Amino acid sequence: MTYHRHLKYAIVFSSLFSLAPALAAKTMYIDDTLYAPLRSGEGLQFRIINKGLKSGTKLEDLKDNPDTGYSLVQTEDGQQGYLPTRYLTDQPIAADRLKQVTQELSQSRTNLQQAKSDLQKVQQERDSLQQDKKSLEAQVATLSQQLDHVKTVSSDAINLDKRNRELQETNQQLQNKVEVLAAENDRLKGKKETDYMLIGGGLVGLGILVAVIIPWMRPTRKNDSWA
């Protein structure tokens, strides 16, 4: 009778568990036990549907039954069954935790090495930037000197241009005076030639006049004999 009563309770609980909503599920793990058999009901009398779940196997805890000490669980491939609640823990087993910690430590070391490498690159870039800064400062100083020189040359060029314009104006004025003097010289030269011609003509006329008057003024022999 006791067996049948337990079987009846198992069937009832199994039905109730099958109707439980999936939202009540939480992630659990097989505790630090080598293998845990998965049964079709809550008790050793139920058949084993999975000969053994290895320690660390990830399961979904669908329902716990404190009265029987069993829990309805579901594997990652969808298989459901019962196993003792004492086999379950809400933390990965020590071996898995150690493995995870080891992986995290290895990743941390990798990250540290990467950080050191990045830091070294940053330091190299900083040194390079400092050298570039010094180079740029030297270029700025050189350009500043060149700018001052250009300003000086530009100022001299402006003064030279002004002086050049003044000289051009003076040269133009001198050219105008030269042209005036040349015209006056041509005028005087023409007048002088005219004067020479007048004087020459006068001398010729005077010579002719003298040649005519002198013979006329000379006494003739007839007049001499009368004397």
C-alpha positions as CSV (number, residue, x, y, z in Angstrom):
1,M,0.0,0.0,0.0
2,T,2.8,2.4,0.9
3,Y,4.4,1.8,-2.5
4,H,1.2,2.5,-4.4
5,R,0.6,5.6,-2.3
6,H,4.0,6.9,-3.1
7,L,3.5,6.0,-6.7
8,K,0.2,7.9,-6.7
9,Y,1.8,10.9,-5.1
10,A,4.6,10.8,-7.6
11,I,2.1,10.8,-10.5
12,V,0.2,13.7,-9.0
13,F,3.4,15.7,-8.3
14,S,4.6,14.9,-11.8
15,S,1.4,16.2,-13.3
16,L,1.6,19.3,-11.2
17,F,5.3,19.9,-12.2
18,S,4.5,19.5,-15.9
19,L,1.9,22.3,-15.6
20,A,4.3,24.7,-13.8
21,P,5.1,27.7,-15.9
22,A,8.5,28.0,-17.5
23,L,8.9,31.4,-16.1
24,A,9.5,29.9,-12.6
25,A,12.7,28.1,-13.9
26,K,16.1,29.1,-12.8
27,T,19.6,28.0,-13.7
28,M,21.2,25.3,-11.5
29,Y,24.2,23.0,-11.7
30,I,25.0,19.4,-10.8
31,D,27.0,19.7,-7.5
32,D,30.4,18.3,-6.9
33,T,29.3,14.7,-7.5
34,L,30.8,12.5,-10.1
35,Y,27.4,11.5,-11.7
36,A,23.8,12.0,-10.8
37,P,21.1,9.7,-12.3
38,L,18.1,11.4,-13.8
39,R,14.8,9.5,-13.0
40,S,11.3,9.6,-14.4
41,G,9.8,10.3,-10.9
42,E,10.7,11.4,-7.4
43,G,12.2,8.3,-5.9
44,L,14.6,5.5,-6.3
45,Q,11.8,3.3,-7.5
46,F,11.4,5.2,-10.8
47,R,13.3,4.2,-13.8
48,I,16.5,6.0,-14.7
49,I,16.1,8.0,-18.0
50,N,19.7,9.3,-17.9
51,K,22.3,7.1,-16.4
52,G,24.3,10.0,-15.0
53,L,24.7,13.7,-15.4
54,K,28.3,14.7,-14.9
55,S,29.3,17.2,-12.2
56,G,29.0,20.7,-13.5
57,T,26.2,19.9,-16.0
58,K,24.0,23.0,-16.4
59,L,20.3,22.4,-15.7
60,E,17.1,24.4,-15.4
61,D,15.5,23.8,-12.0
62,L,11.7,23.7,-12.9
63,K,10.3,22.7,-9.5
64,D,11.6,21.7,-6.0
65,N,9.7,19.4,-3.7
66,P,11.0,19.7,-0.1
67,D,8.8,16.8,1.0
68,T,10.5,14.2,-1.3
69,G,13.8,16.0,-1.6
70,Y,13.6,15.8,-5.4
71,S,13.6,18.5,-8.0
72,L,12.2,18.5,-11.5
73,V,15.0,19.6,-13.9
74,Q,15.6,20.1,-17.6
75,T,18.8,19.6,-19.5
76,E,20.1,22.0,-22.1
77,D,18.9,19.5,-24.8
78,G,15.3,19.6,-23.4
79,Q,15.3,16.3,-21.4
80,Q,13.3,16.5,-18.2
81,G,13.5,14.3,-15.1
82,Y,14.0,14.1,-11.3
83,L,17.0,14.0,-9.2
84,P,17.8,14.7,-5.5
85,T,17.8,18.4,-4.7
86,R,21.0,17.9,-2.6
87,Y,22.8,17.3,-5.9
88,L,22.0,20.9,-7.0
89,T,23.8,24.1,-6.3
90,D,23.2,27.6,-7.6
91,Q,27.0,28.0,-8.2
92,P,29.2,26.2,-10.7
93,I,31.3,23.4,-9.2
94,A,34.7,24.3,-7.8
95,A,36.5,22.8,-10.8
96,D,34.5,24.9,-13.2
97,R,34.9,28.0,-11.0
98,L,38.7,27.3,-10.8
99,K,38.7,26.9,-14.6
100,Q,36.8,30.2,-15.0
101,V,39.0,32.0,-12.5
102,T,42.0,30.6,-14.4
103,Q,40.6,31.8,-17.7
104,E,39.8,35.2,-16.1
105,L,43.3,35.4,-14.7
106,S,44.8,34.4,-18.1
107,Q,42.6,37.1,-19.7
108,S,43.7,39.6,-17.1
109,R,47.3,38.8,-17.8
110,T,46.6,39.2,-21.5
111,N,44.8,42.5,-20.8
112,L,47.7,43.6,-18.6
113,Q,50.2,42.8,-21.3
114,Q,48.0,44.6,-23.8
115,A,47.8,47.5,-21.5
116,K,51.6,47.6,-21.1
117,S,52.0,47.5,-24.8
118,D,49.4,50.2,-25.3
119,L,51.1,52.3,-22.6
120,Q,54.5,51.8,-24.3
121,K,52.9,52.9,-27.6
122,V,51.3,55.9,-25.9
123,Q,54.7,56.8,-24.4
124,Q,56.4,56.5,-27.8
125,E,53.6,58.6,-29.4
126,R,54.1,61.2,-26.6
127,D,57.8,61.3,-27.1
128,S,57.2,61.6,-30.9
129,L,54.7,64.4,-30.3
130,Q,57.1,66.2,-28.0
131,Q,59.8,66.0,-30.7
132,D,57.3,67.2,-33.3
133,K,56.4,70.1,-30.9
134,K,60.1,71.1,-30.6
135,S,60.4,70.9,-34.4
136,L,57.3,73.0,-34.9
137,E,58.5,75.5,-32.3
138,A,61.8,75.8,-34.2
139,Q,60.0,76.2,-37.5
140,V,57.8,78.9,-35.9
141,A,60.9,80.7,-34.7
142,T,62.4,80.5,-38.2
143,L,59.3,81.6,-39.9
144,S,59.0,84.5,-37.4
145,Q,62.5,85.6,-38.3
146,Q,61.7,85.3,-42.0
147,L,58.6,87.3,-41.4
148,D,60.5,90.1,-39.7
149,H,63.0,90.0,-42.6
150,V,60.2,90.2,-45.1
151,K,58.7,93.1,-43.2
152,T,62.0,94.9,-43.3
153,V,62.5,94.2,-46.9
154,S,59.0,95.3,-47.7
155,S,59.5,98.5,-45.8
156,D,62.7,99.1,-47.7
157,A,60.9,98.2,-51.0
158,I,58.2,100.7,-50.2
159,N,60.8,103.4,-49.5
160,L,62.7,102.4,-52.7
161,D,59.5,102.6,-54.7
162,K,58.8,106.0,-53.3
163,R,62.3,107.2,-54.0
164,N,62.1,105.7,-57.5
165,R,58.9,107.6,-58.3
166,E,60.5,110.8,-57.0
167,L,63.6,110.2,-59.2
168,Q,61.3,109.4,-62.2
169,E,59.5,112.7,-61.6
170,T,62.8,114.5,-61.3
171,N,64.0,112.8,-64.5
172,Q,60.9,113.8,-66.3
173,Q,61.3,117.4,-65.2
174,L,64.9,117.4,-66.4
175,Q,63.9,115.9,-69.7
176,N,61.3,118.7,-70.1
177,K,64.0,121.2,-69.3
178,V,66.4,119.6,-71.8
179,E,63.7,119.7,-74.5
180,V,63.0,123.4,-73.7
181,L,66.7,124.1,-73.8
182,A,67.1,122.2,-77.1
183,A,64.3,124.1,-78.6
184,E,65.8,127.4,-77.4
185,N,69.2,126.4,-78.7
186,D,67.7,125.6,-82.1
187,R,66.0,128.9,-82.1
188,L,69.2,130.8,-81.2
189,K,71.1,128.7,-83.7
190,G,68.6,129.7,-86.5
191,K,68.8,133.4,-85.4
192,K,72.5,133.3,-85.4
193,E,72.6,131.9,-88.9
194,T,70.1,134.6,-90.0
195,D,72.3,137.3,-88.4
196,Y,75.3,135.9,-90.2
197,M,73.4,136.0,-93.5
198,L,72.3,139.6,-92.8
199,I,75.9,140.6,-91.9
200,G,77.2,138.9,-94.9
201,G,74.7,140.6,-97.1
202,G,75.5,143.9,-95.5
203,L,79.2,143.5,-96.1
204,V,78.6,142.5,-99.7
205,G,76.4,145.6,-100.2
206,L,78.9,147.8,-98.5
207,G,81.7,146.4,-100.7
208,I,79.6,147.1,-103.8
209,L,78.9,150.6,-102.5
210,V,82.5,151.2,-101.8
211,A,83.5,149.9,-105.2
212,V,81.0,152.3,-106.8
213,I,81.8,155.4,-104.6
214,I,85.5,155.3,-104.5
215,P,86.1,155.5,-108.3
216,W,83.6,158.3,-108.4
217,M,85.4,160.3,-105.8
218,R,88.8,159.8,-107.4
219,P,89.8,163.0,-109.5
220,T,90.2,162.6,-113.2
221,R,93.3,163.7,-115.2
222,K,91.3,166.3,-117.1
223,N,90.5,168.0,-113.9
224,D,94.1,167.7,-112.9
225,S,95.3,169.5,-116.0
226,W,93.0,172.3,-115.5
227,A,94.4,172.7,-112.1
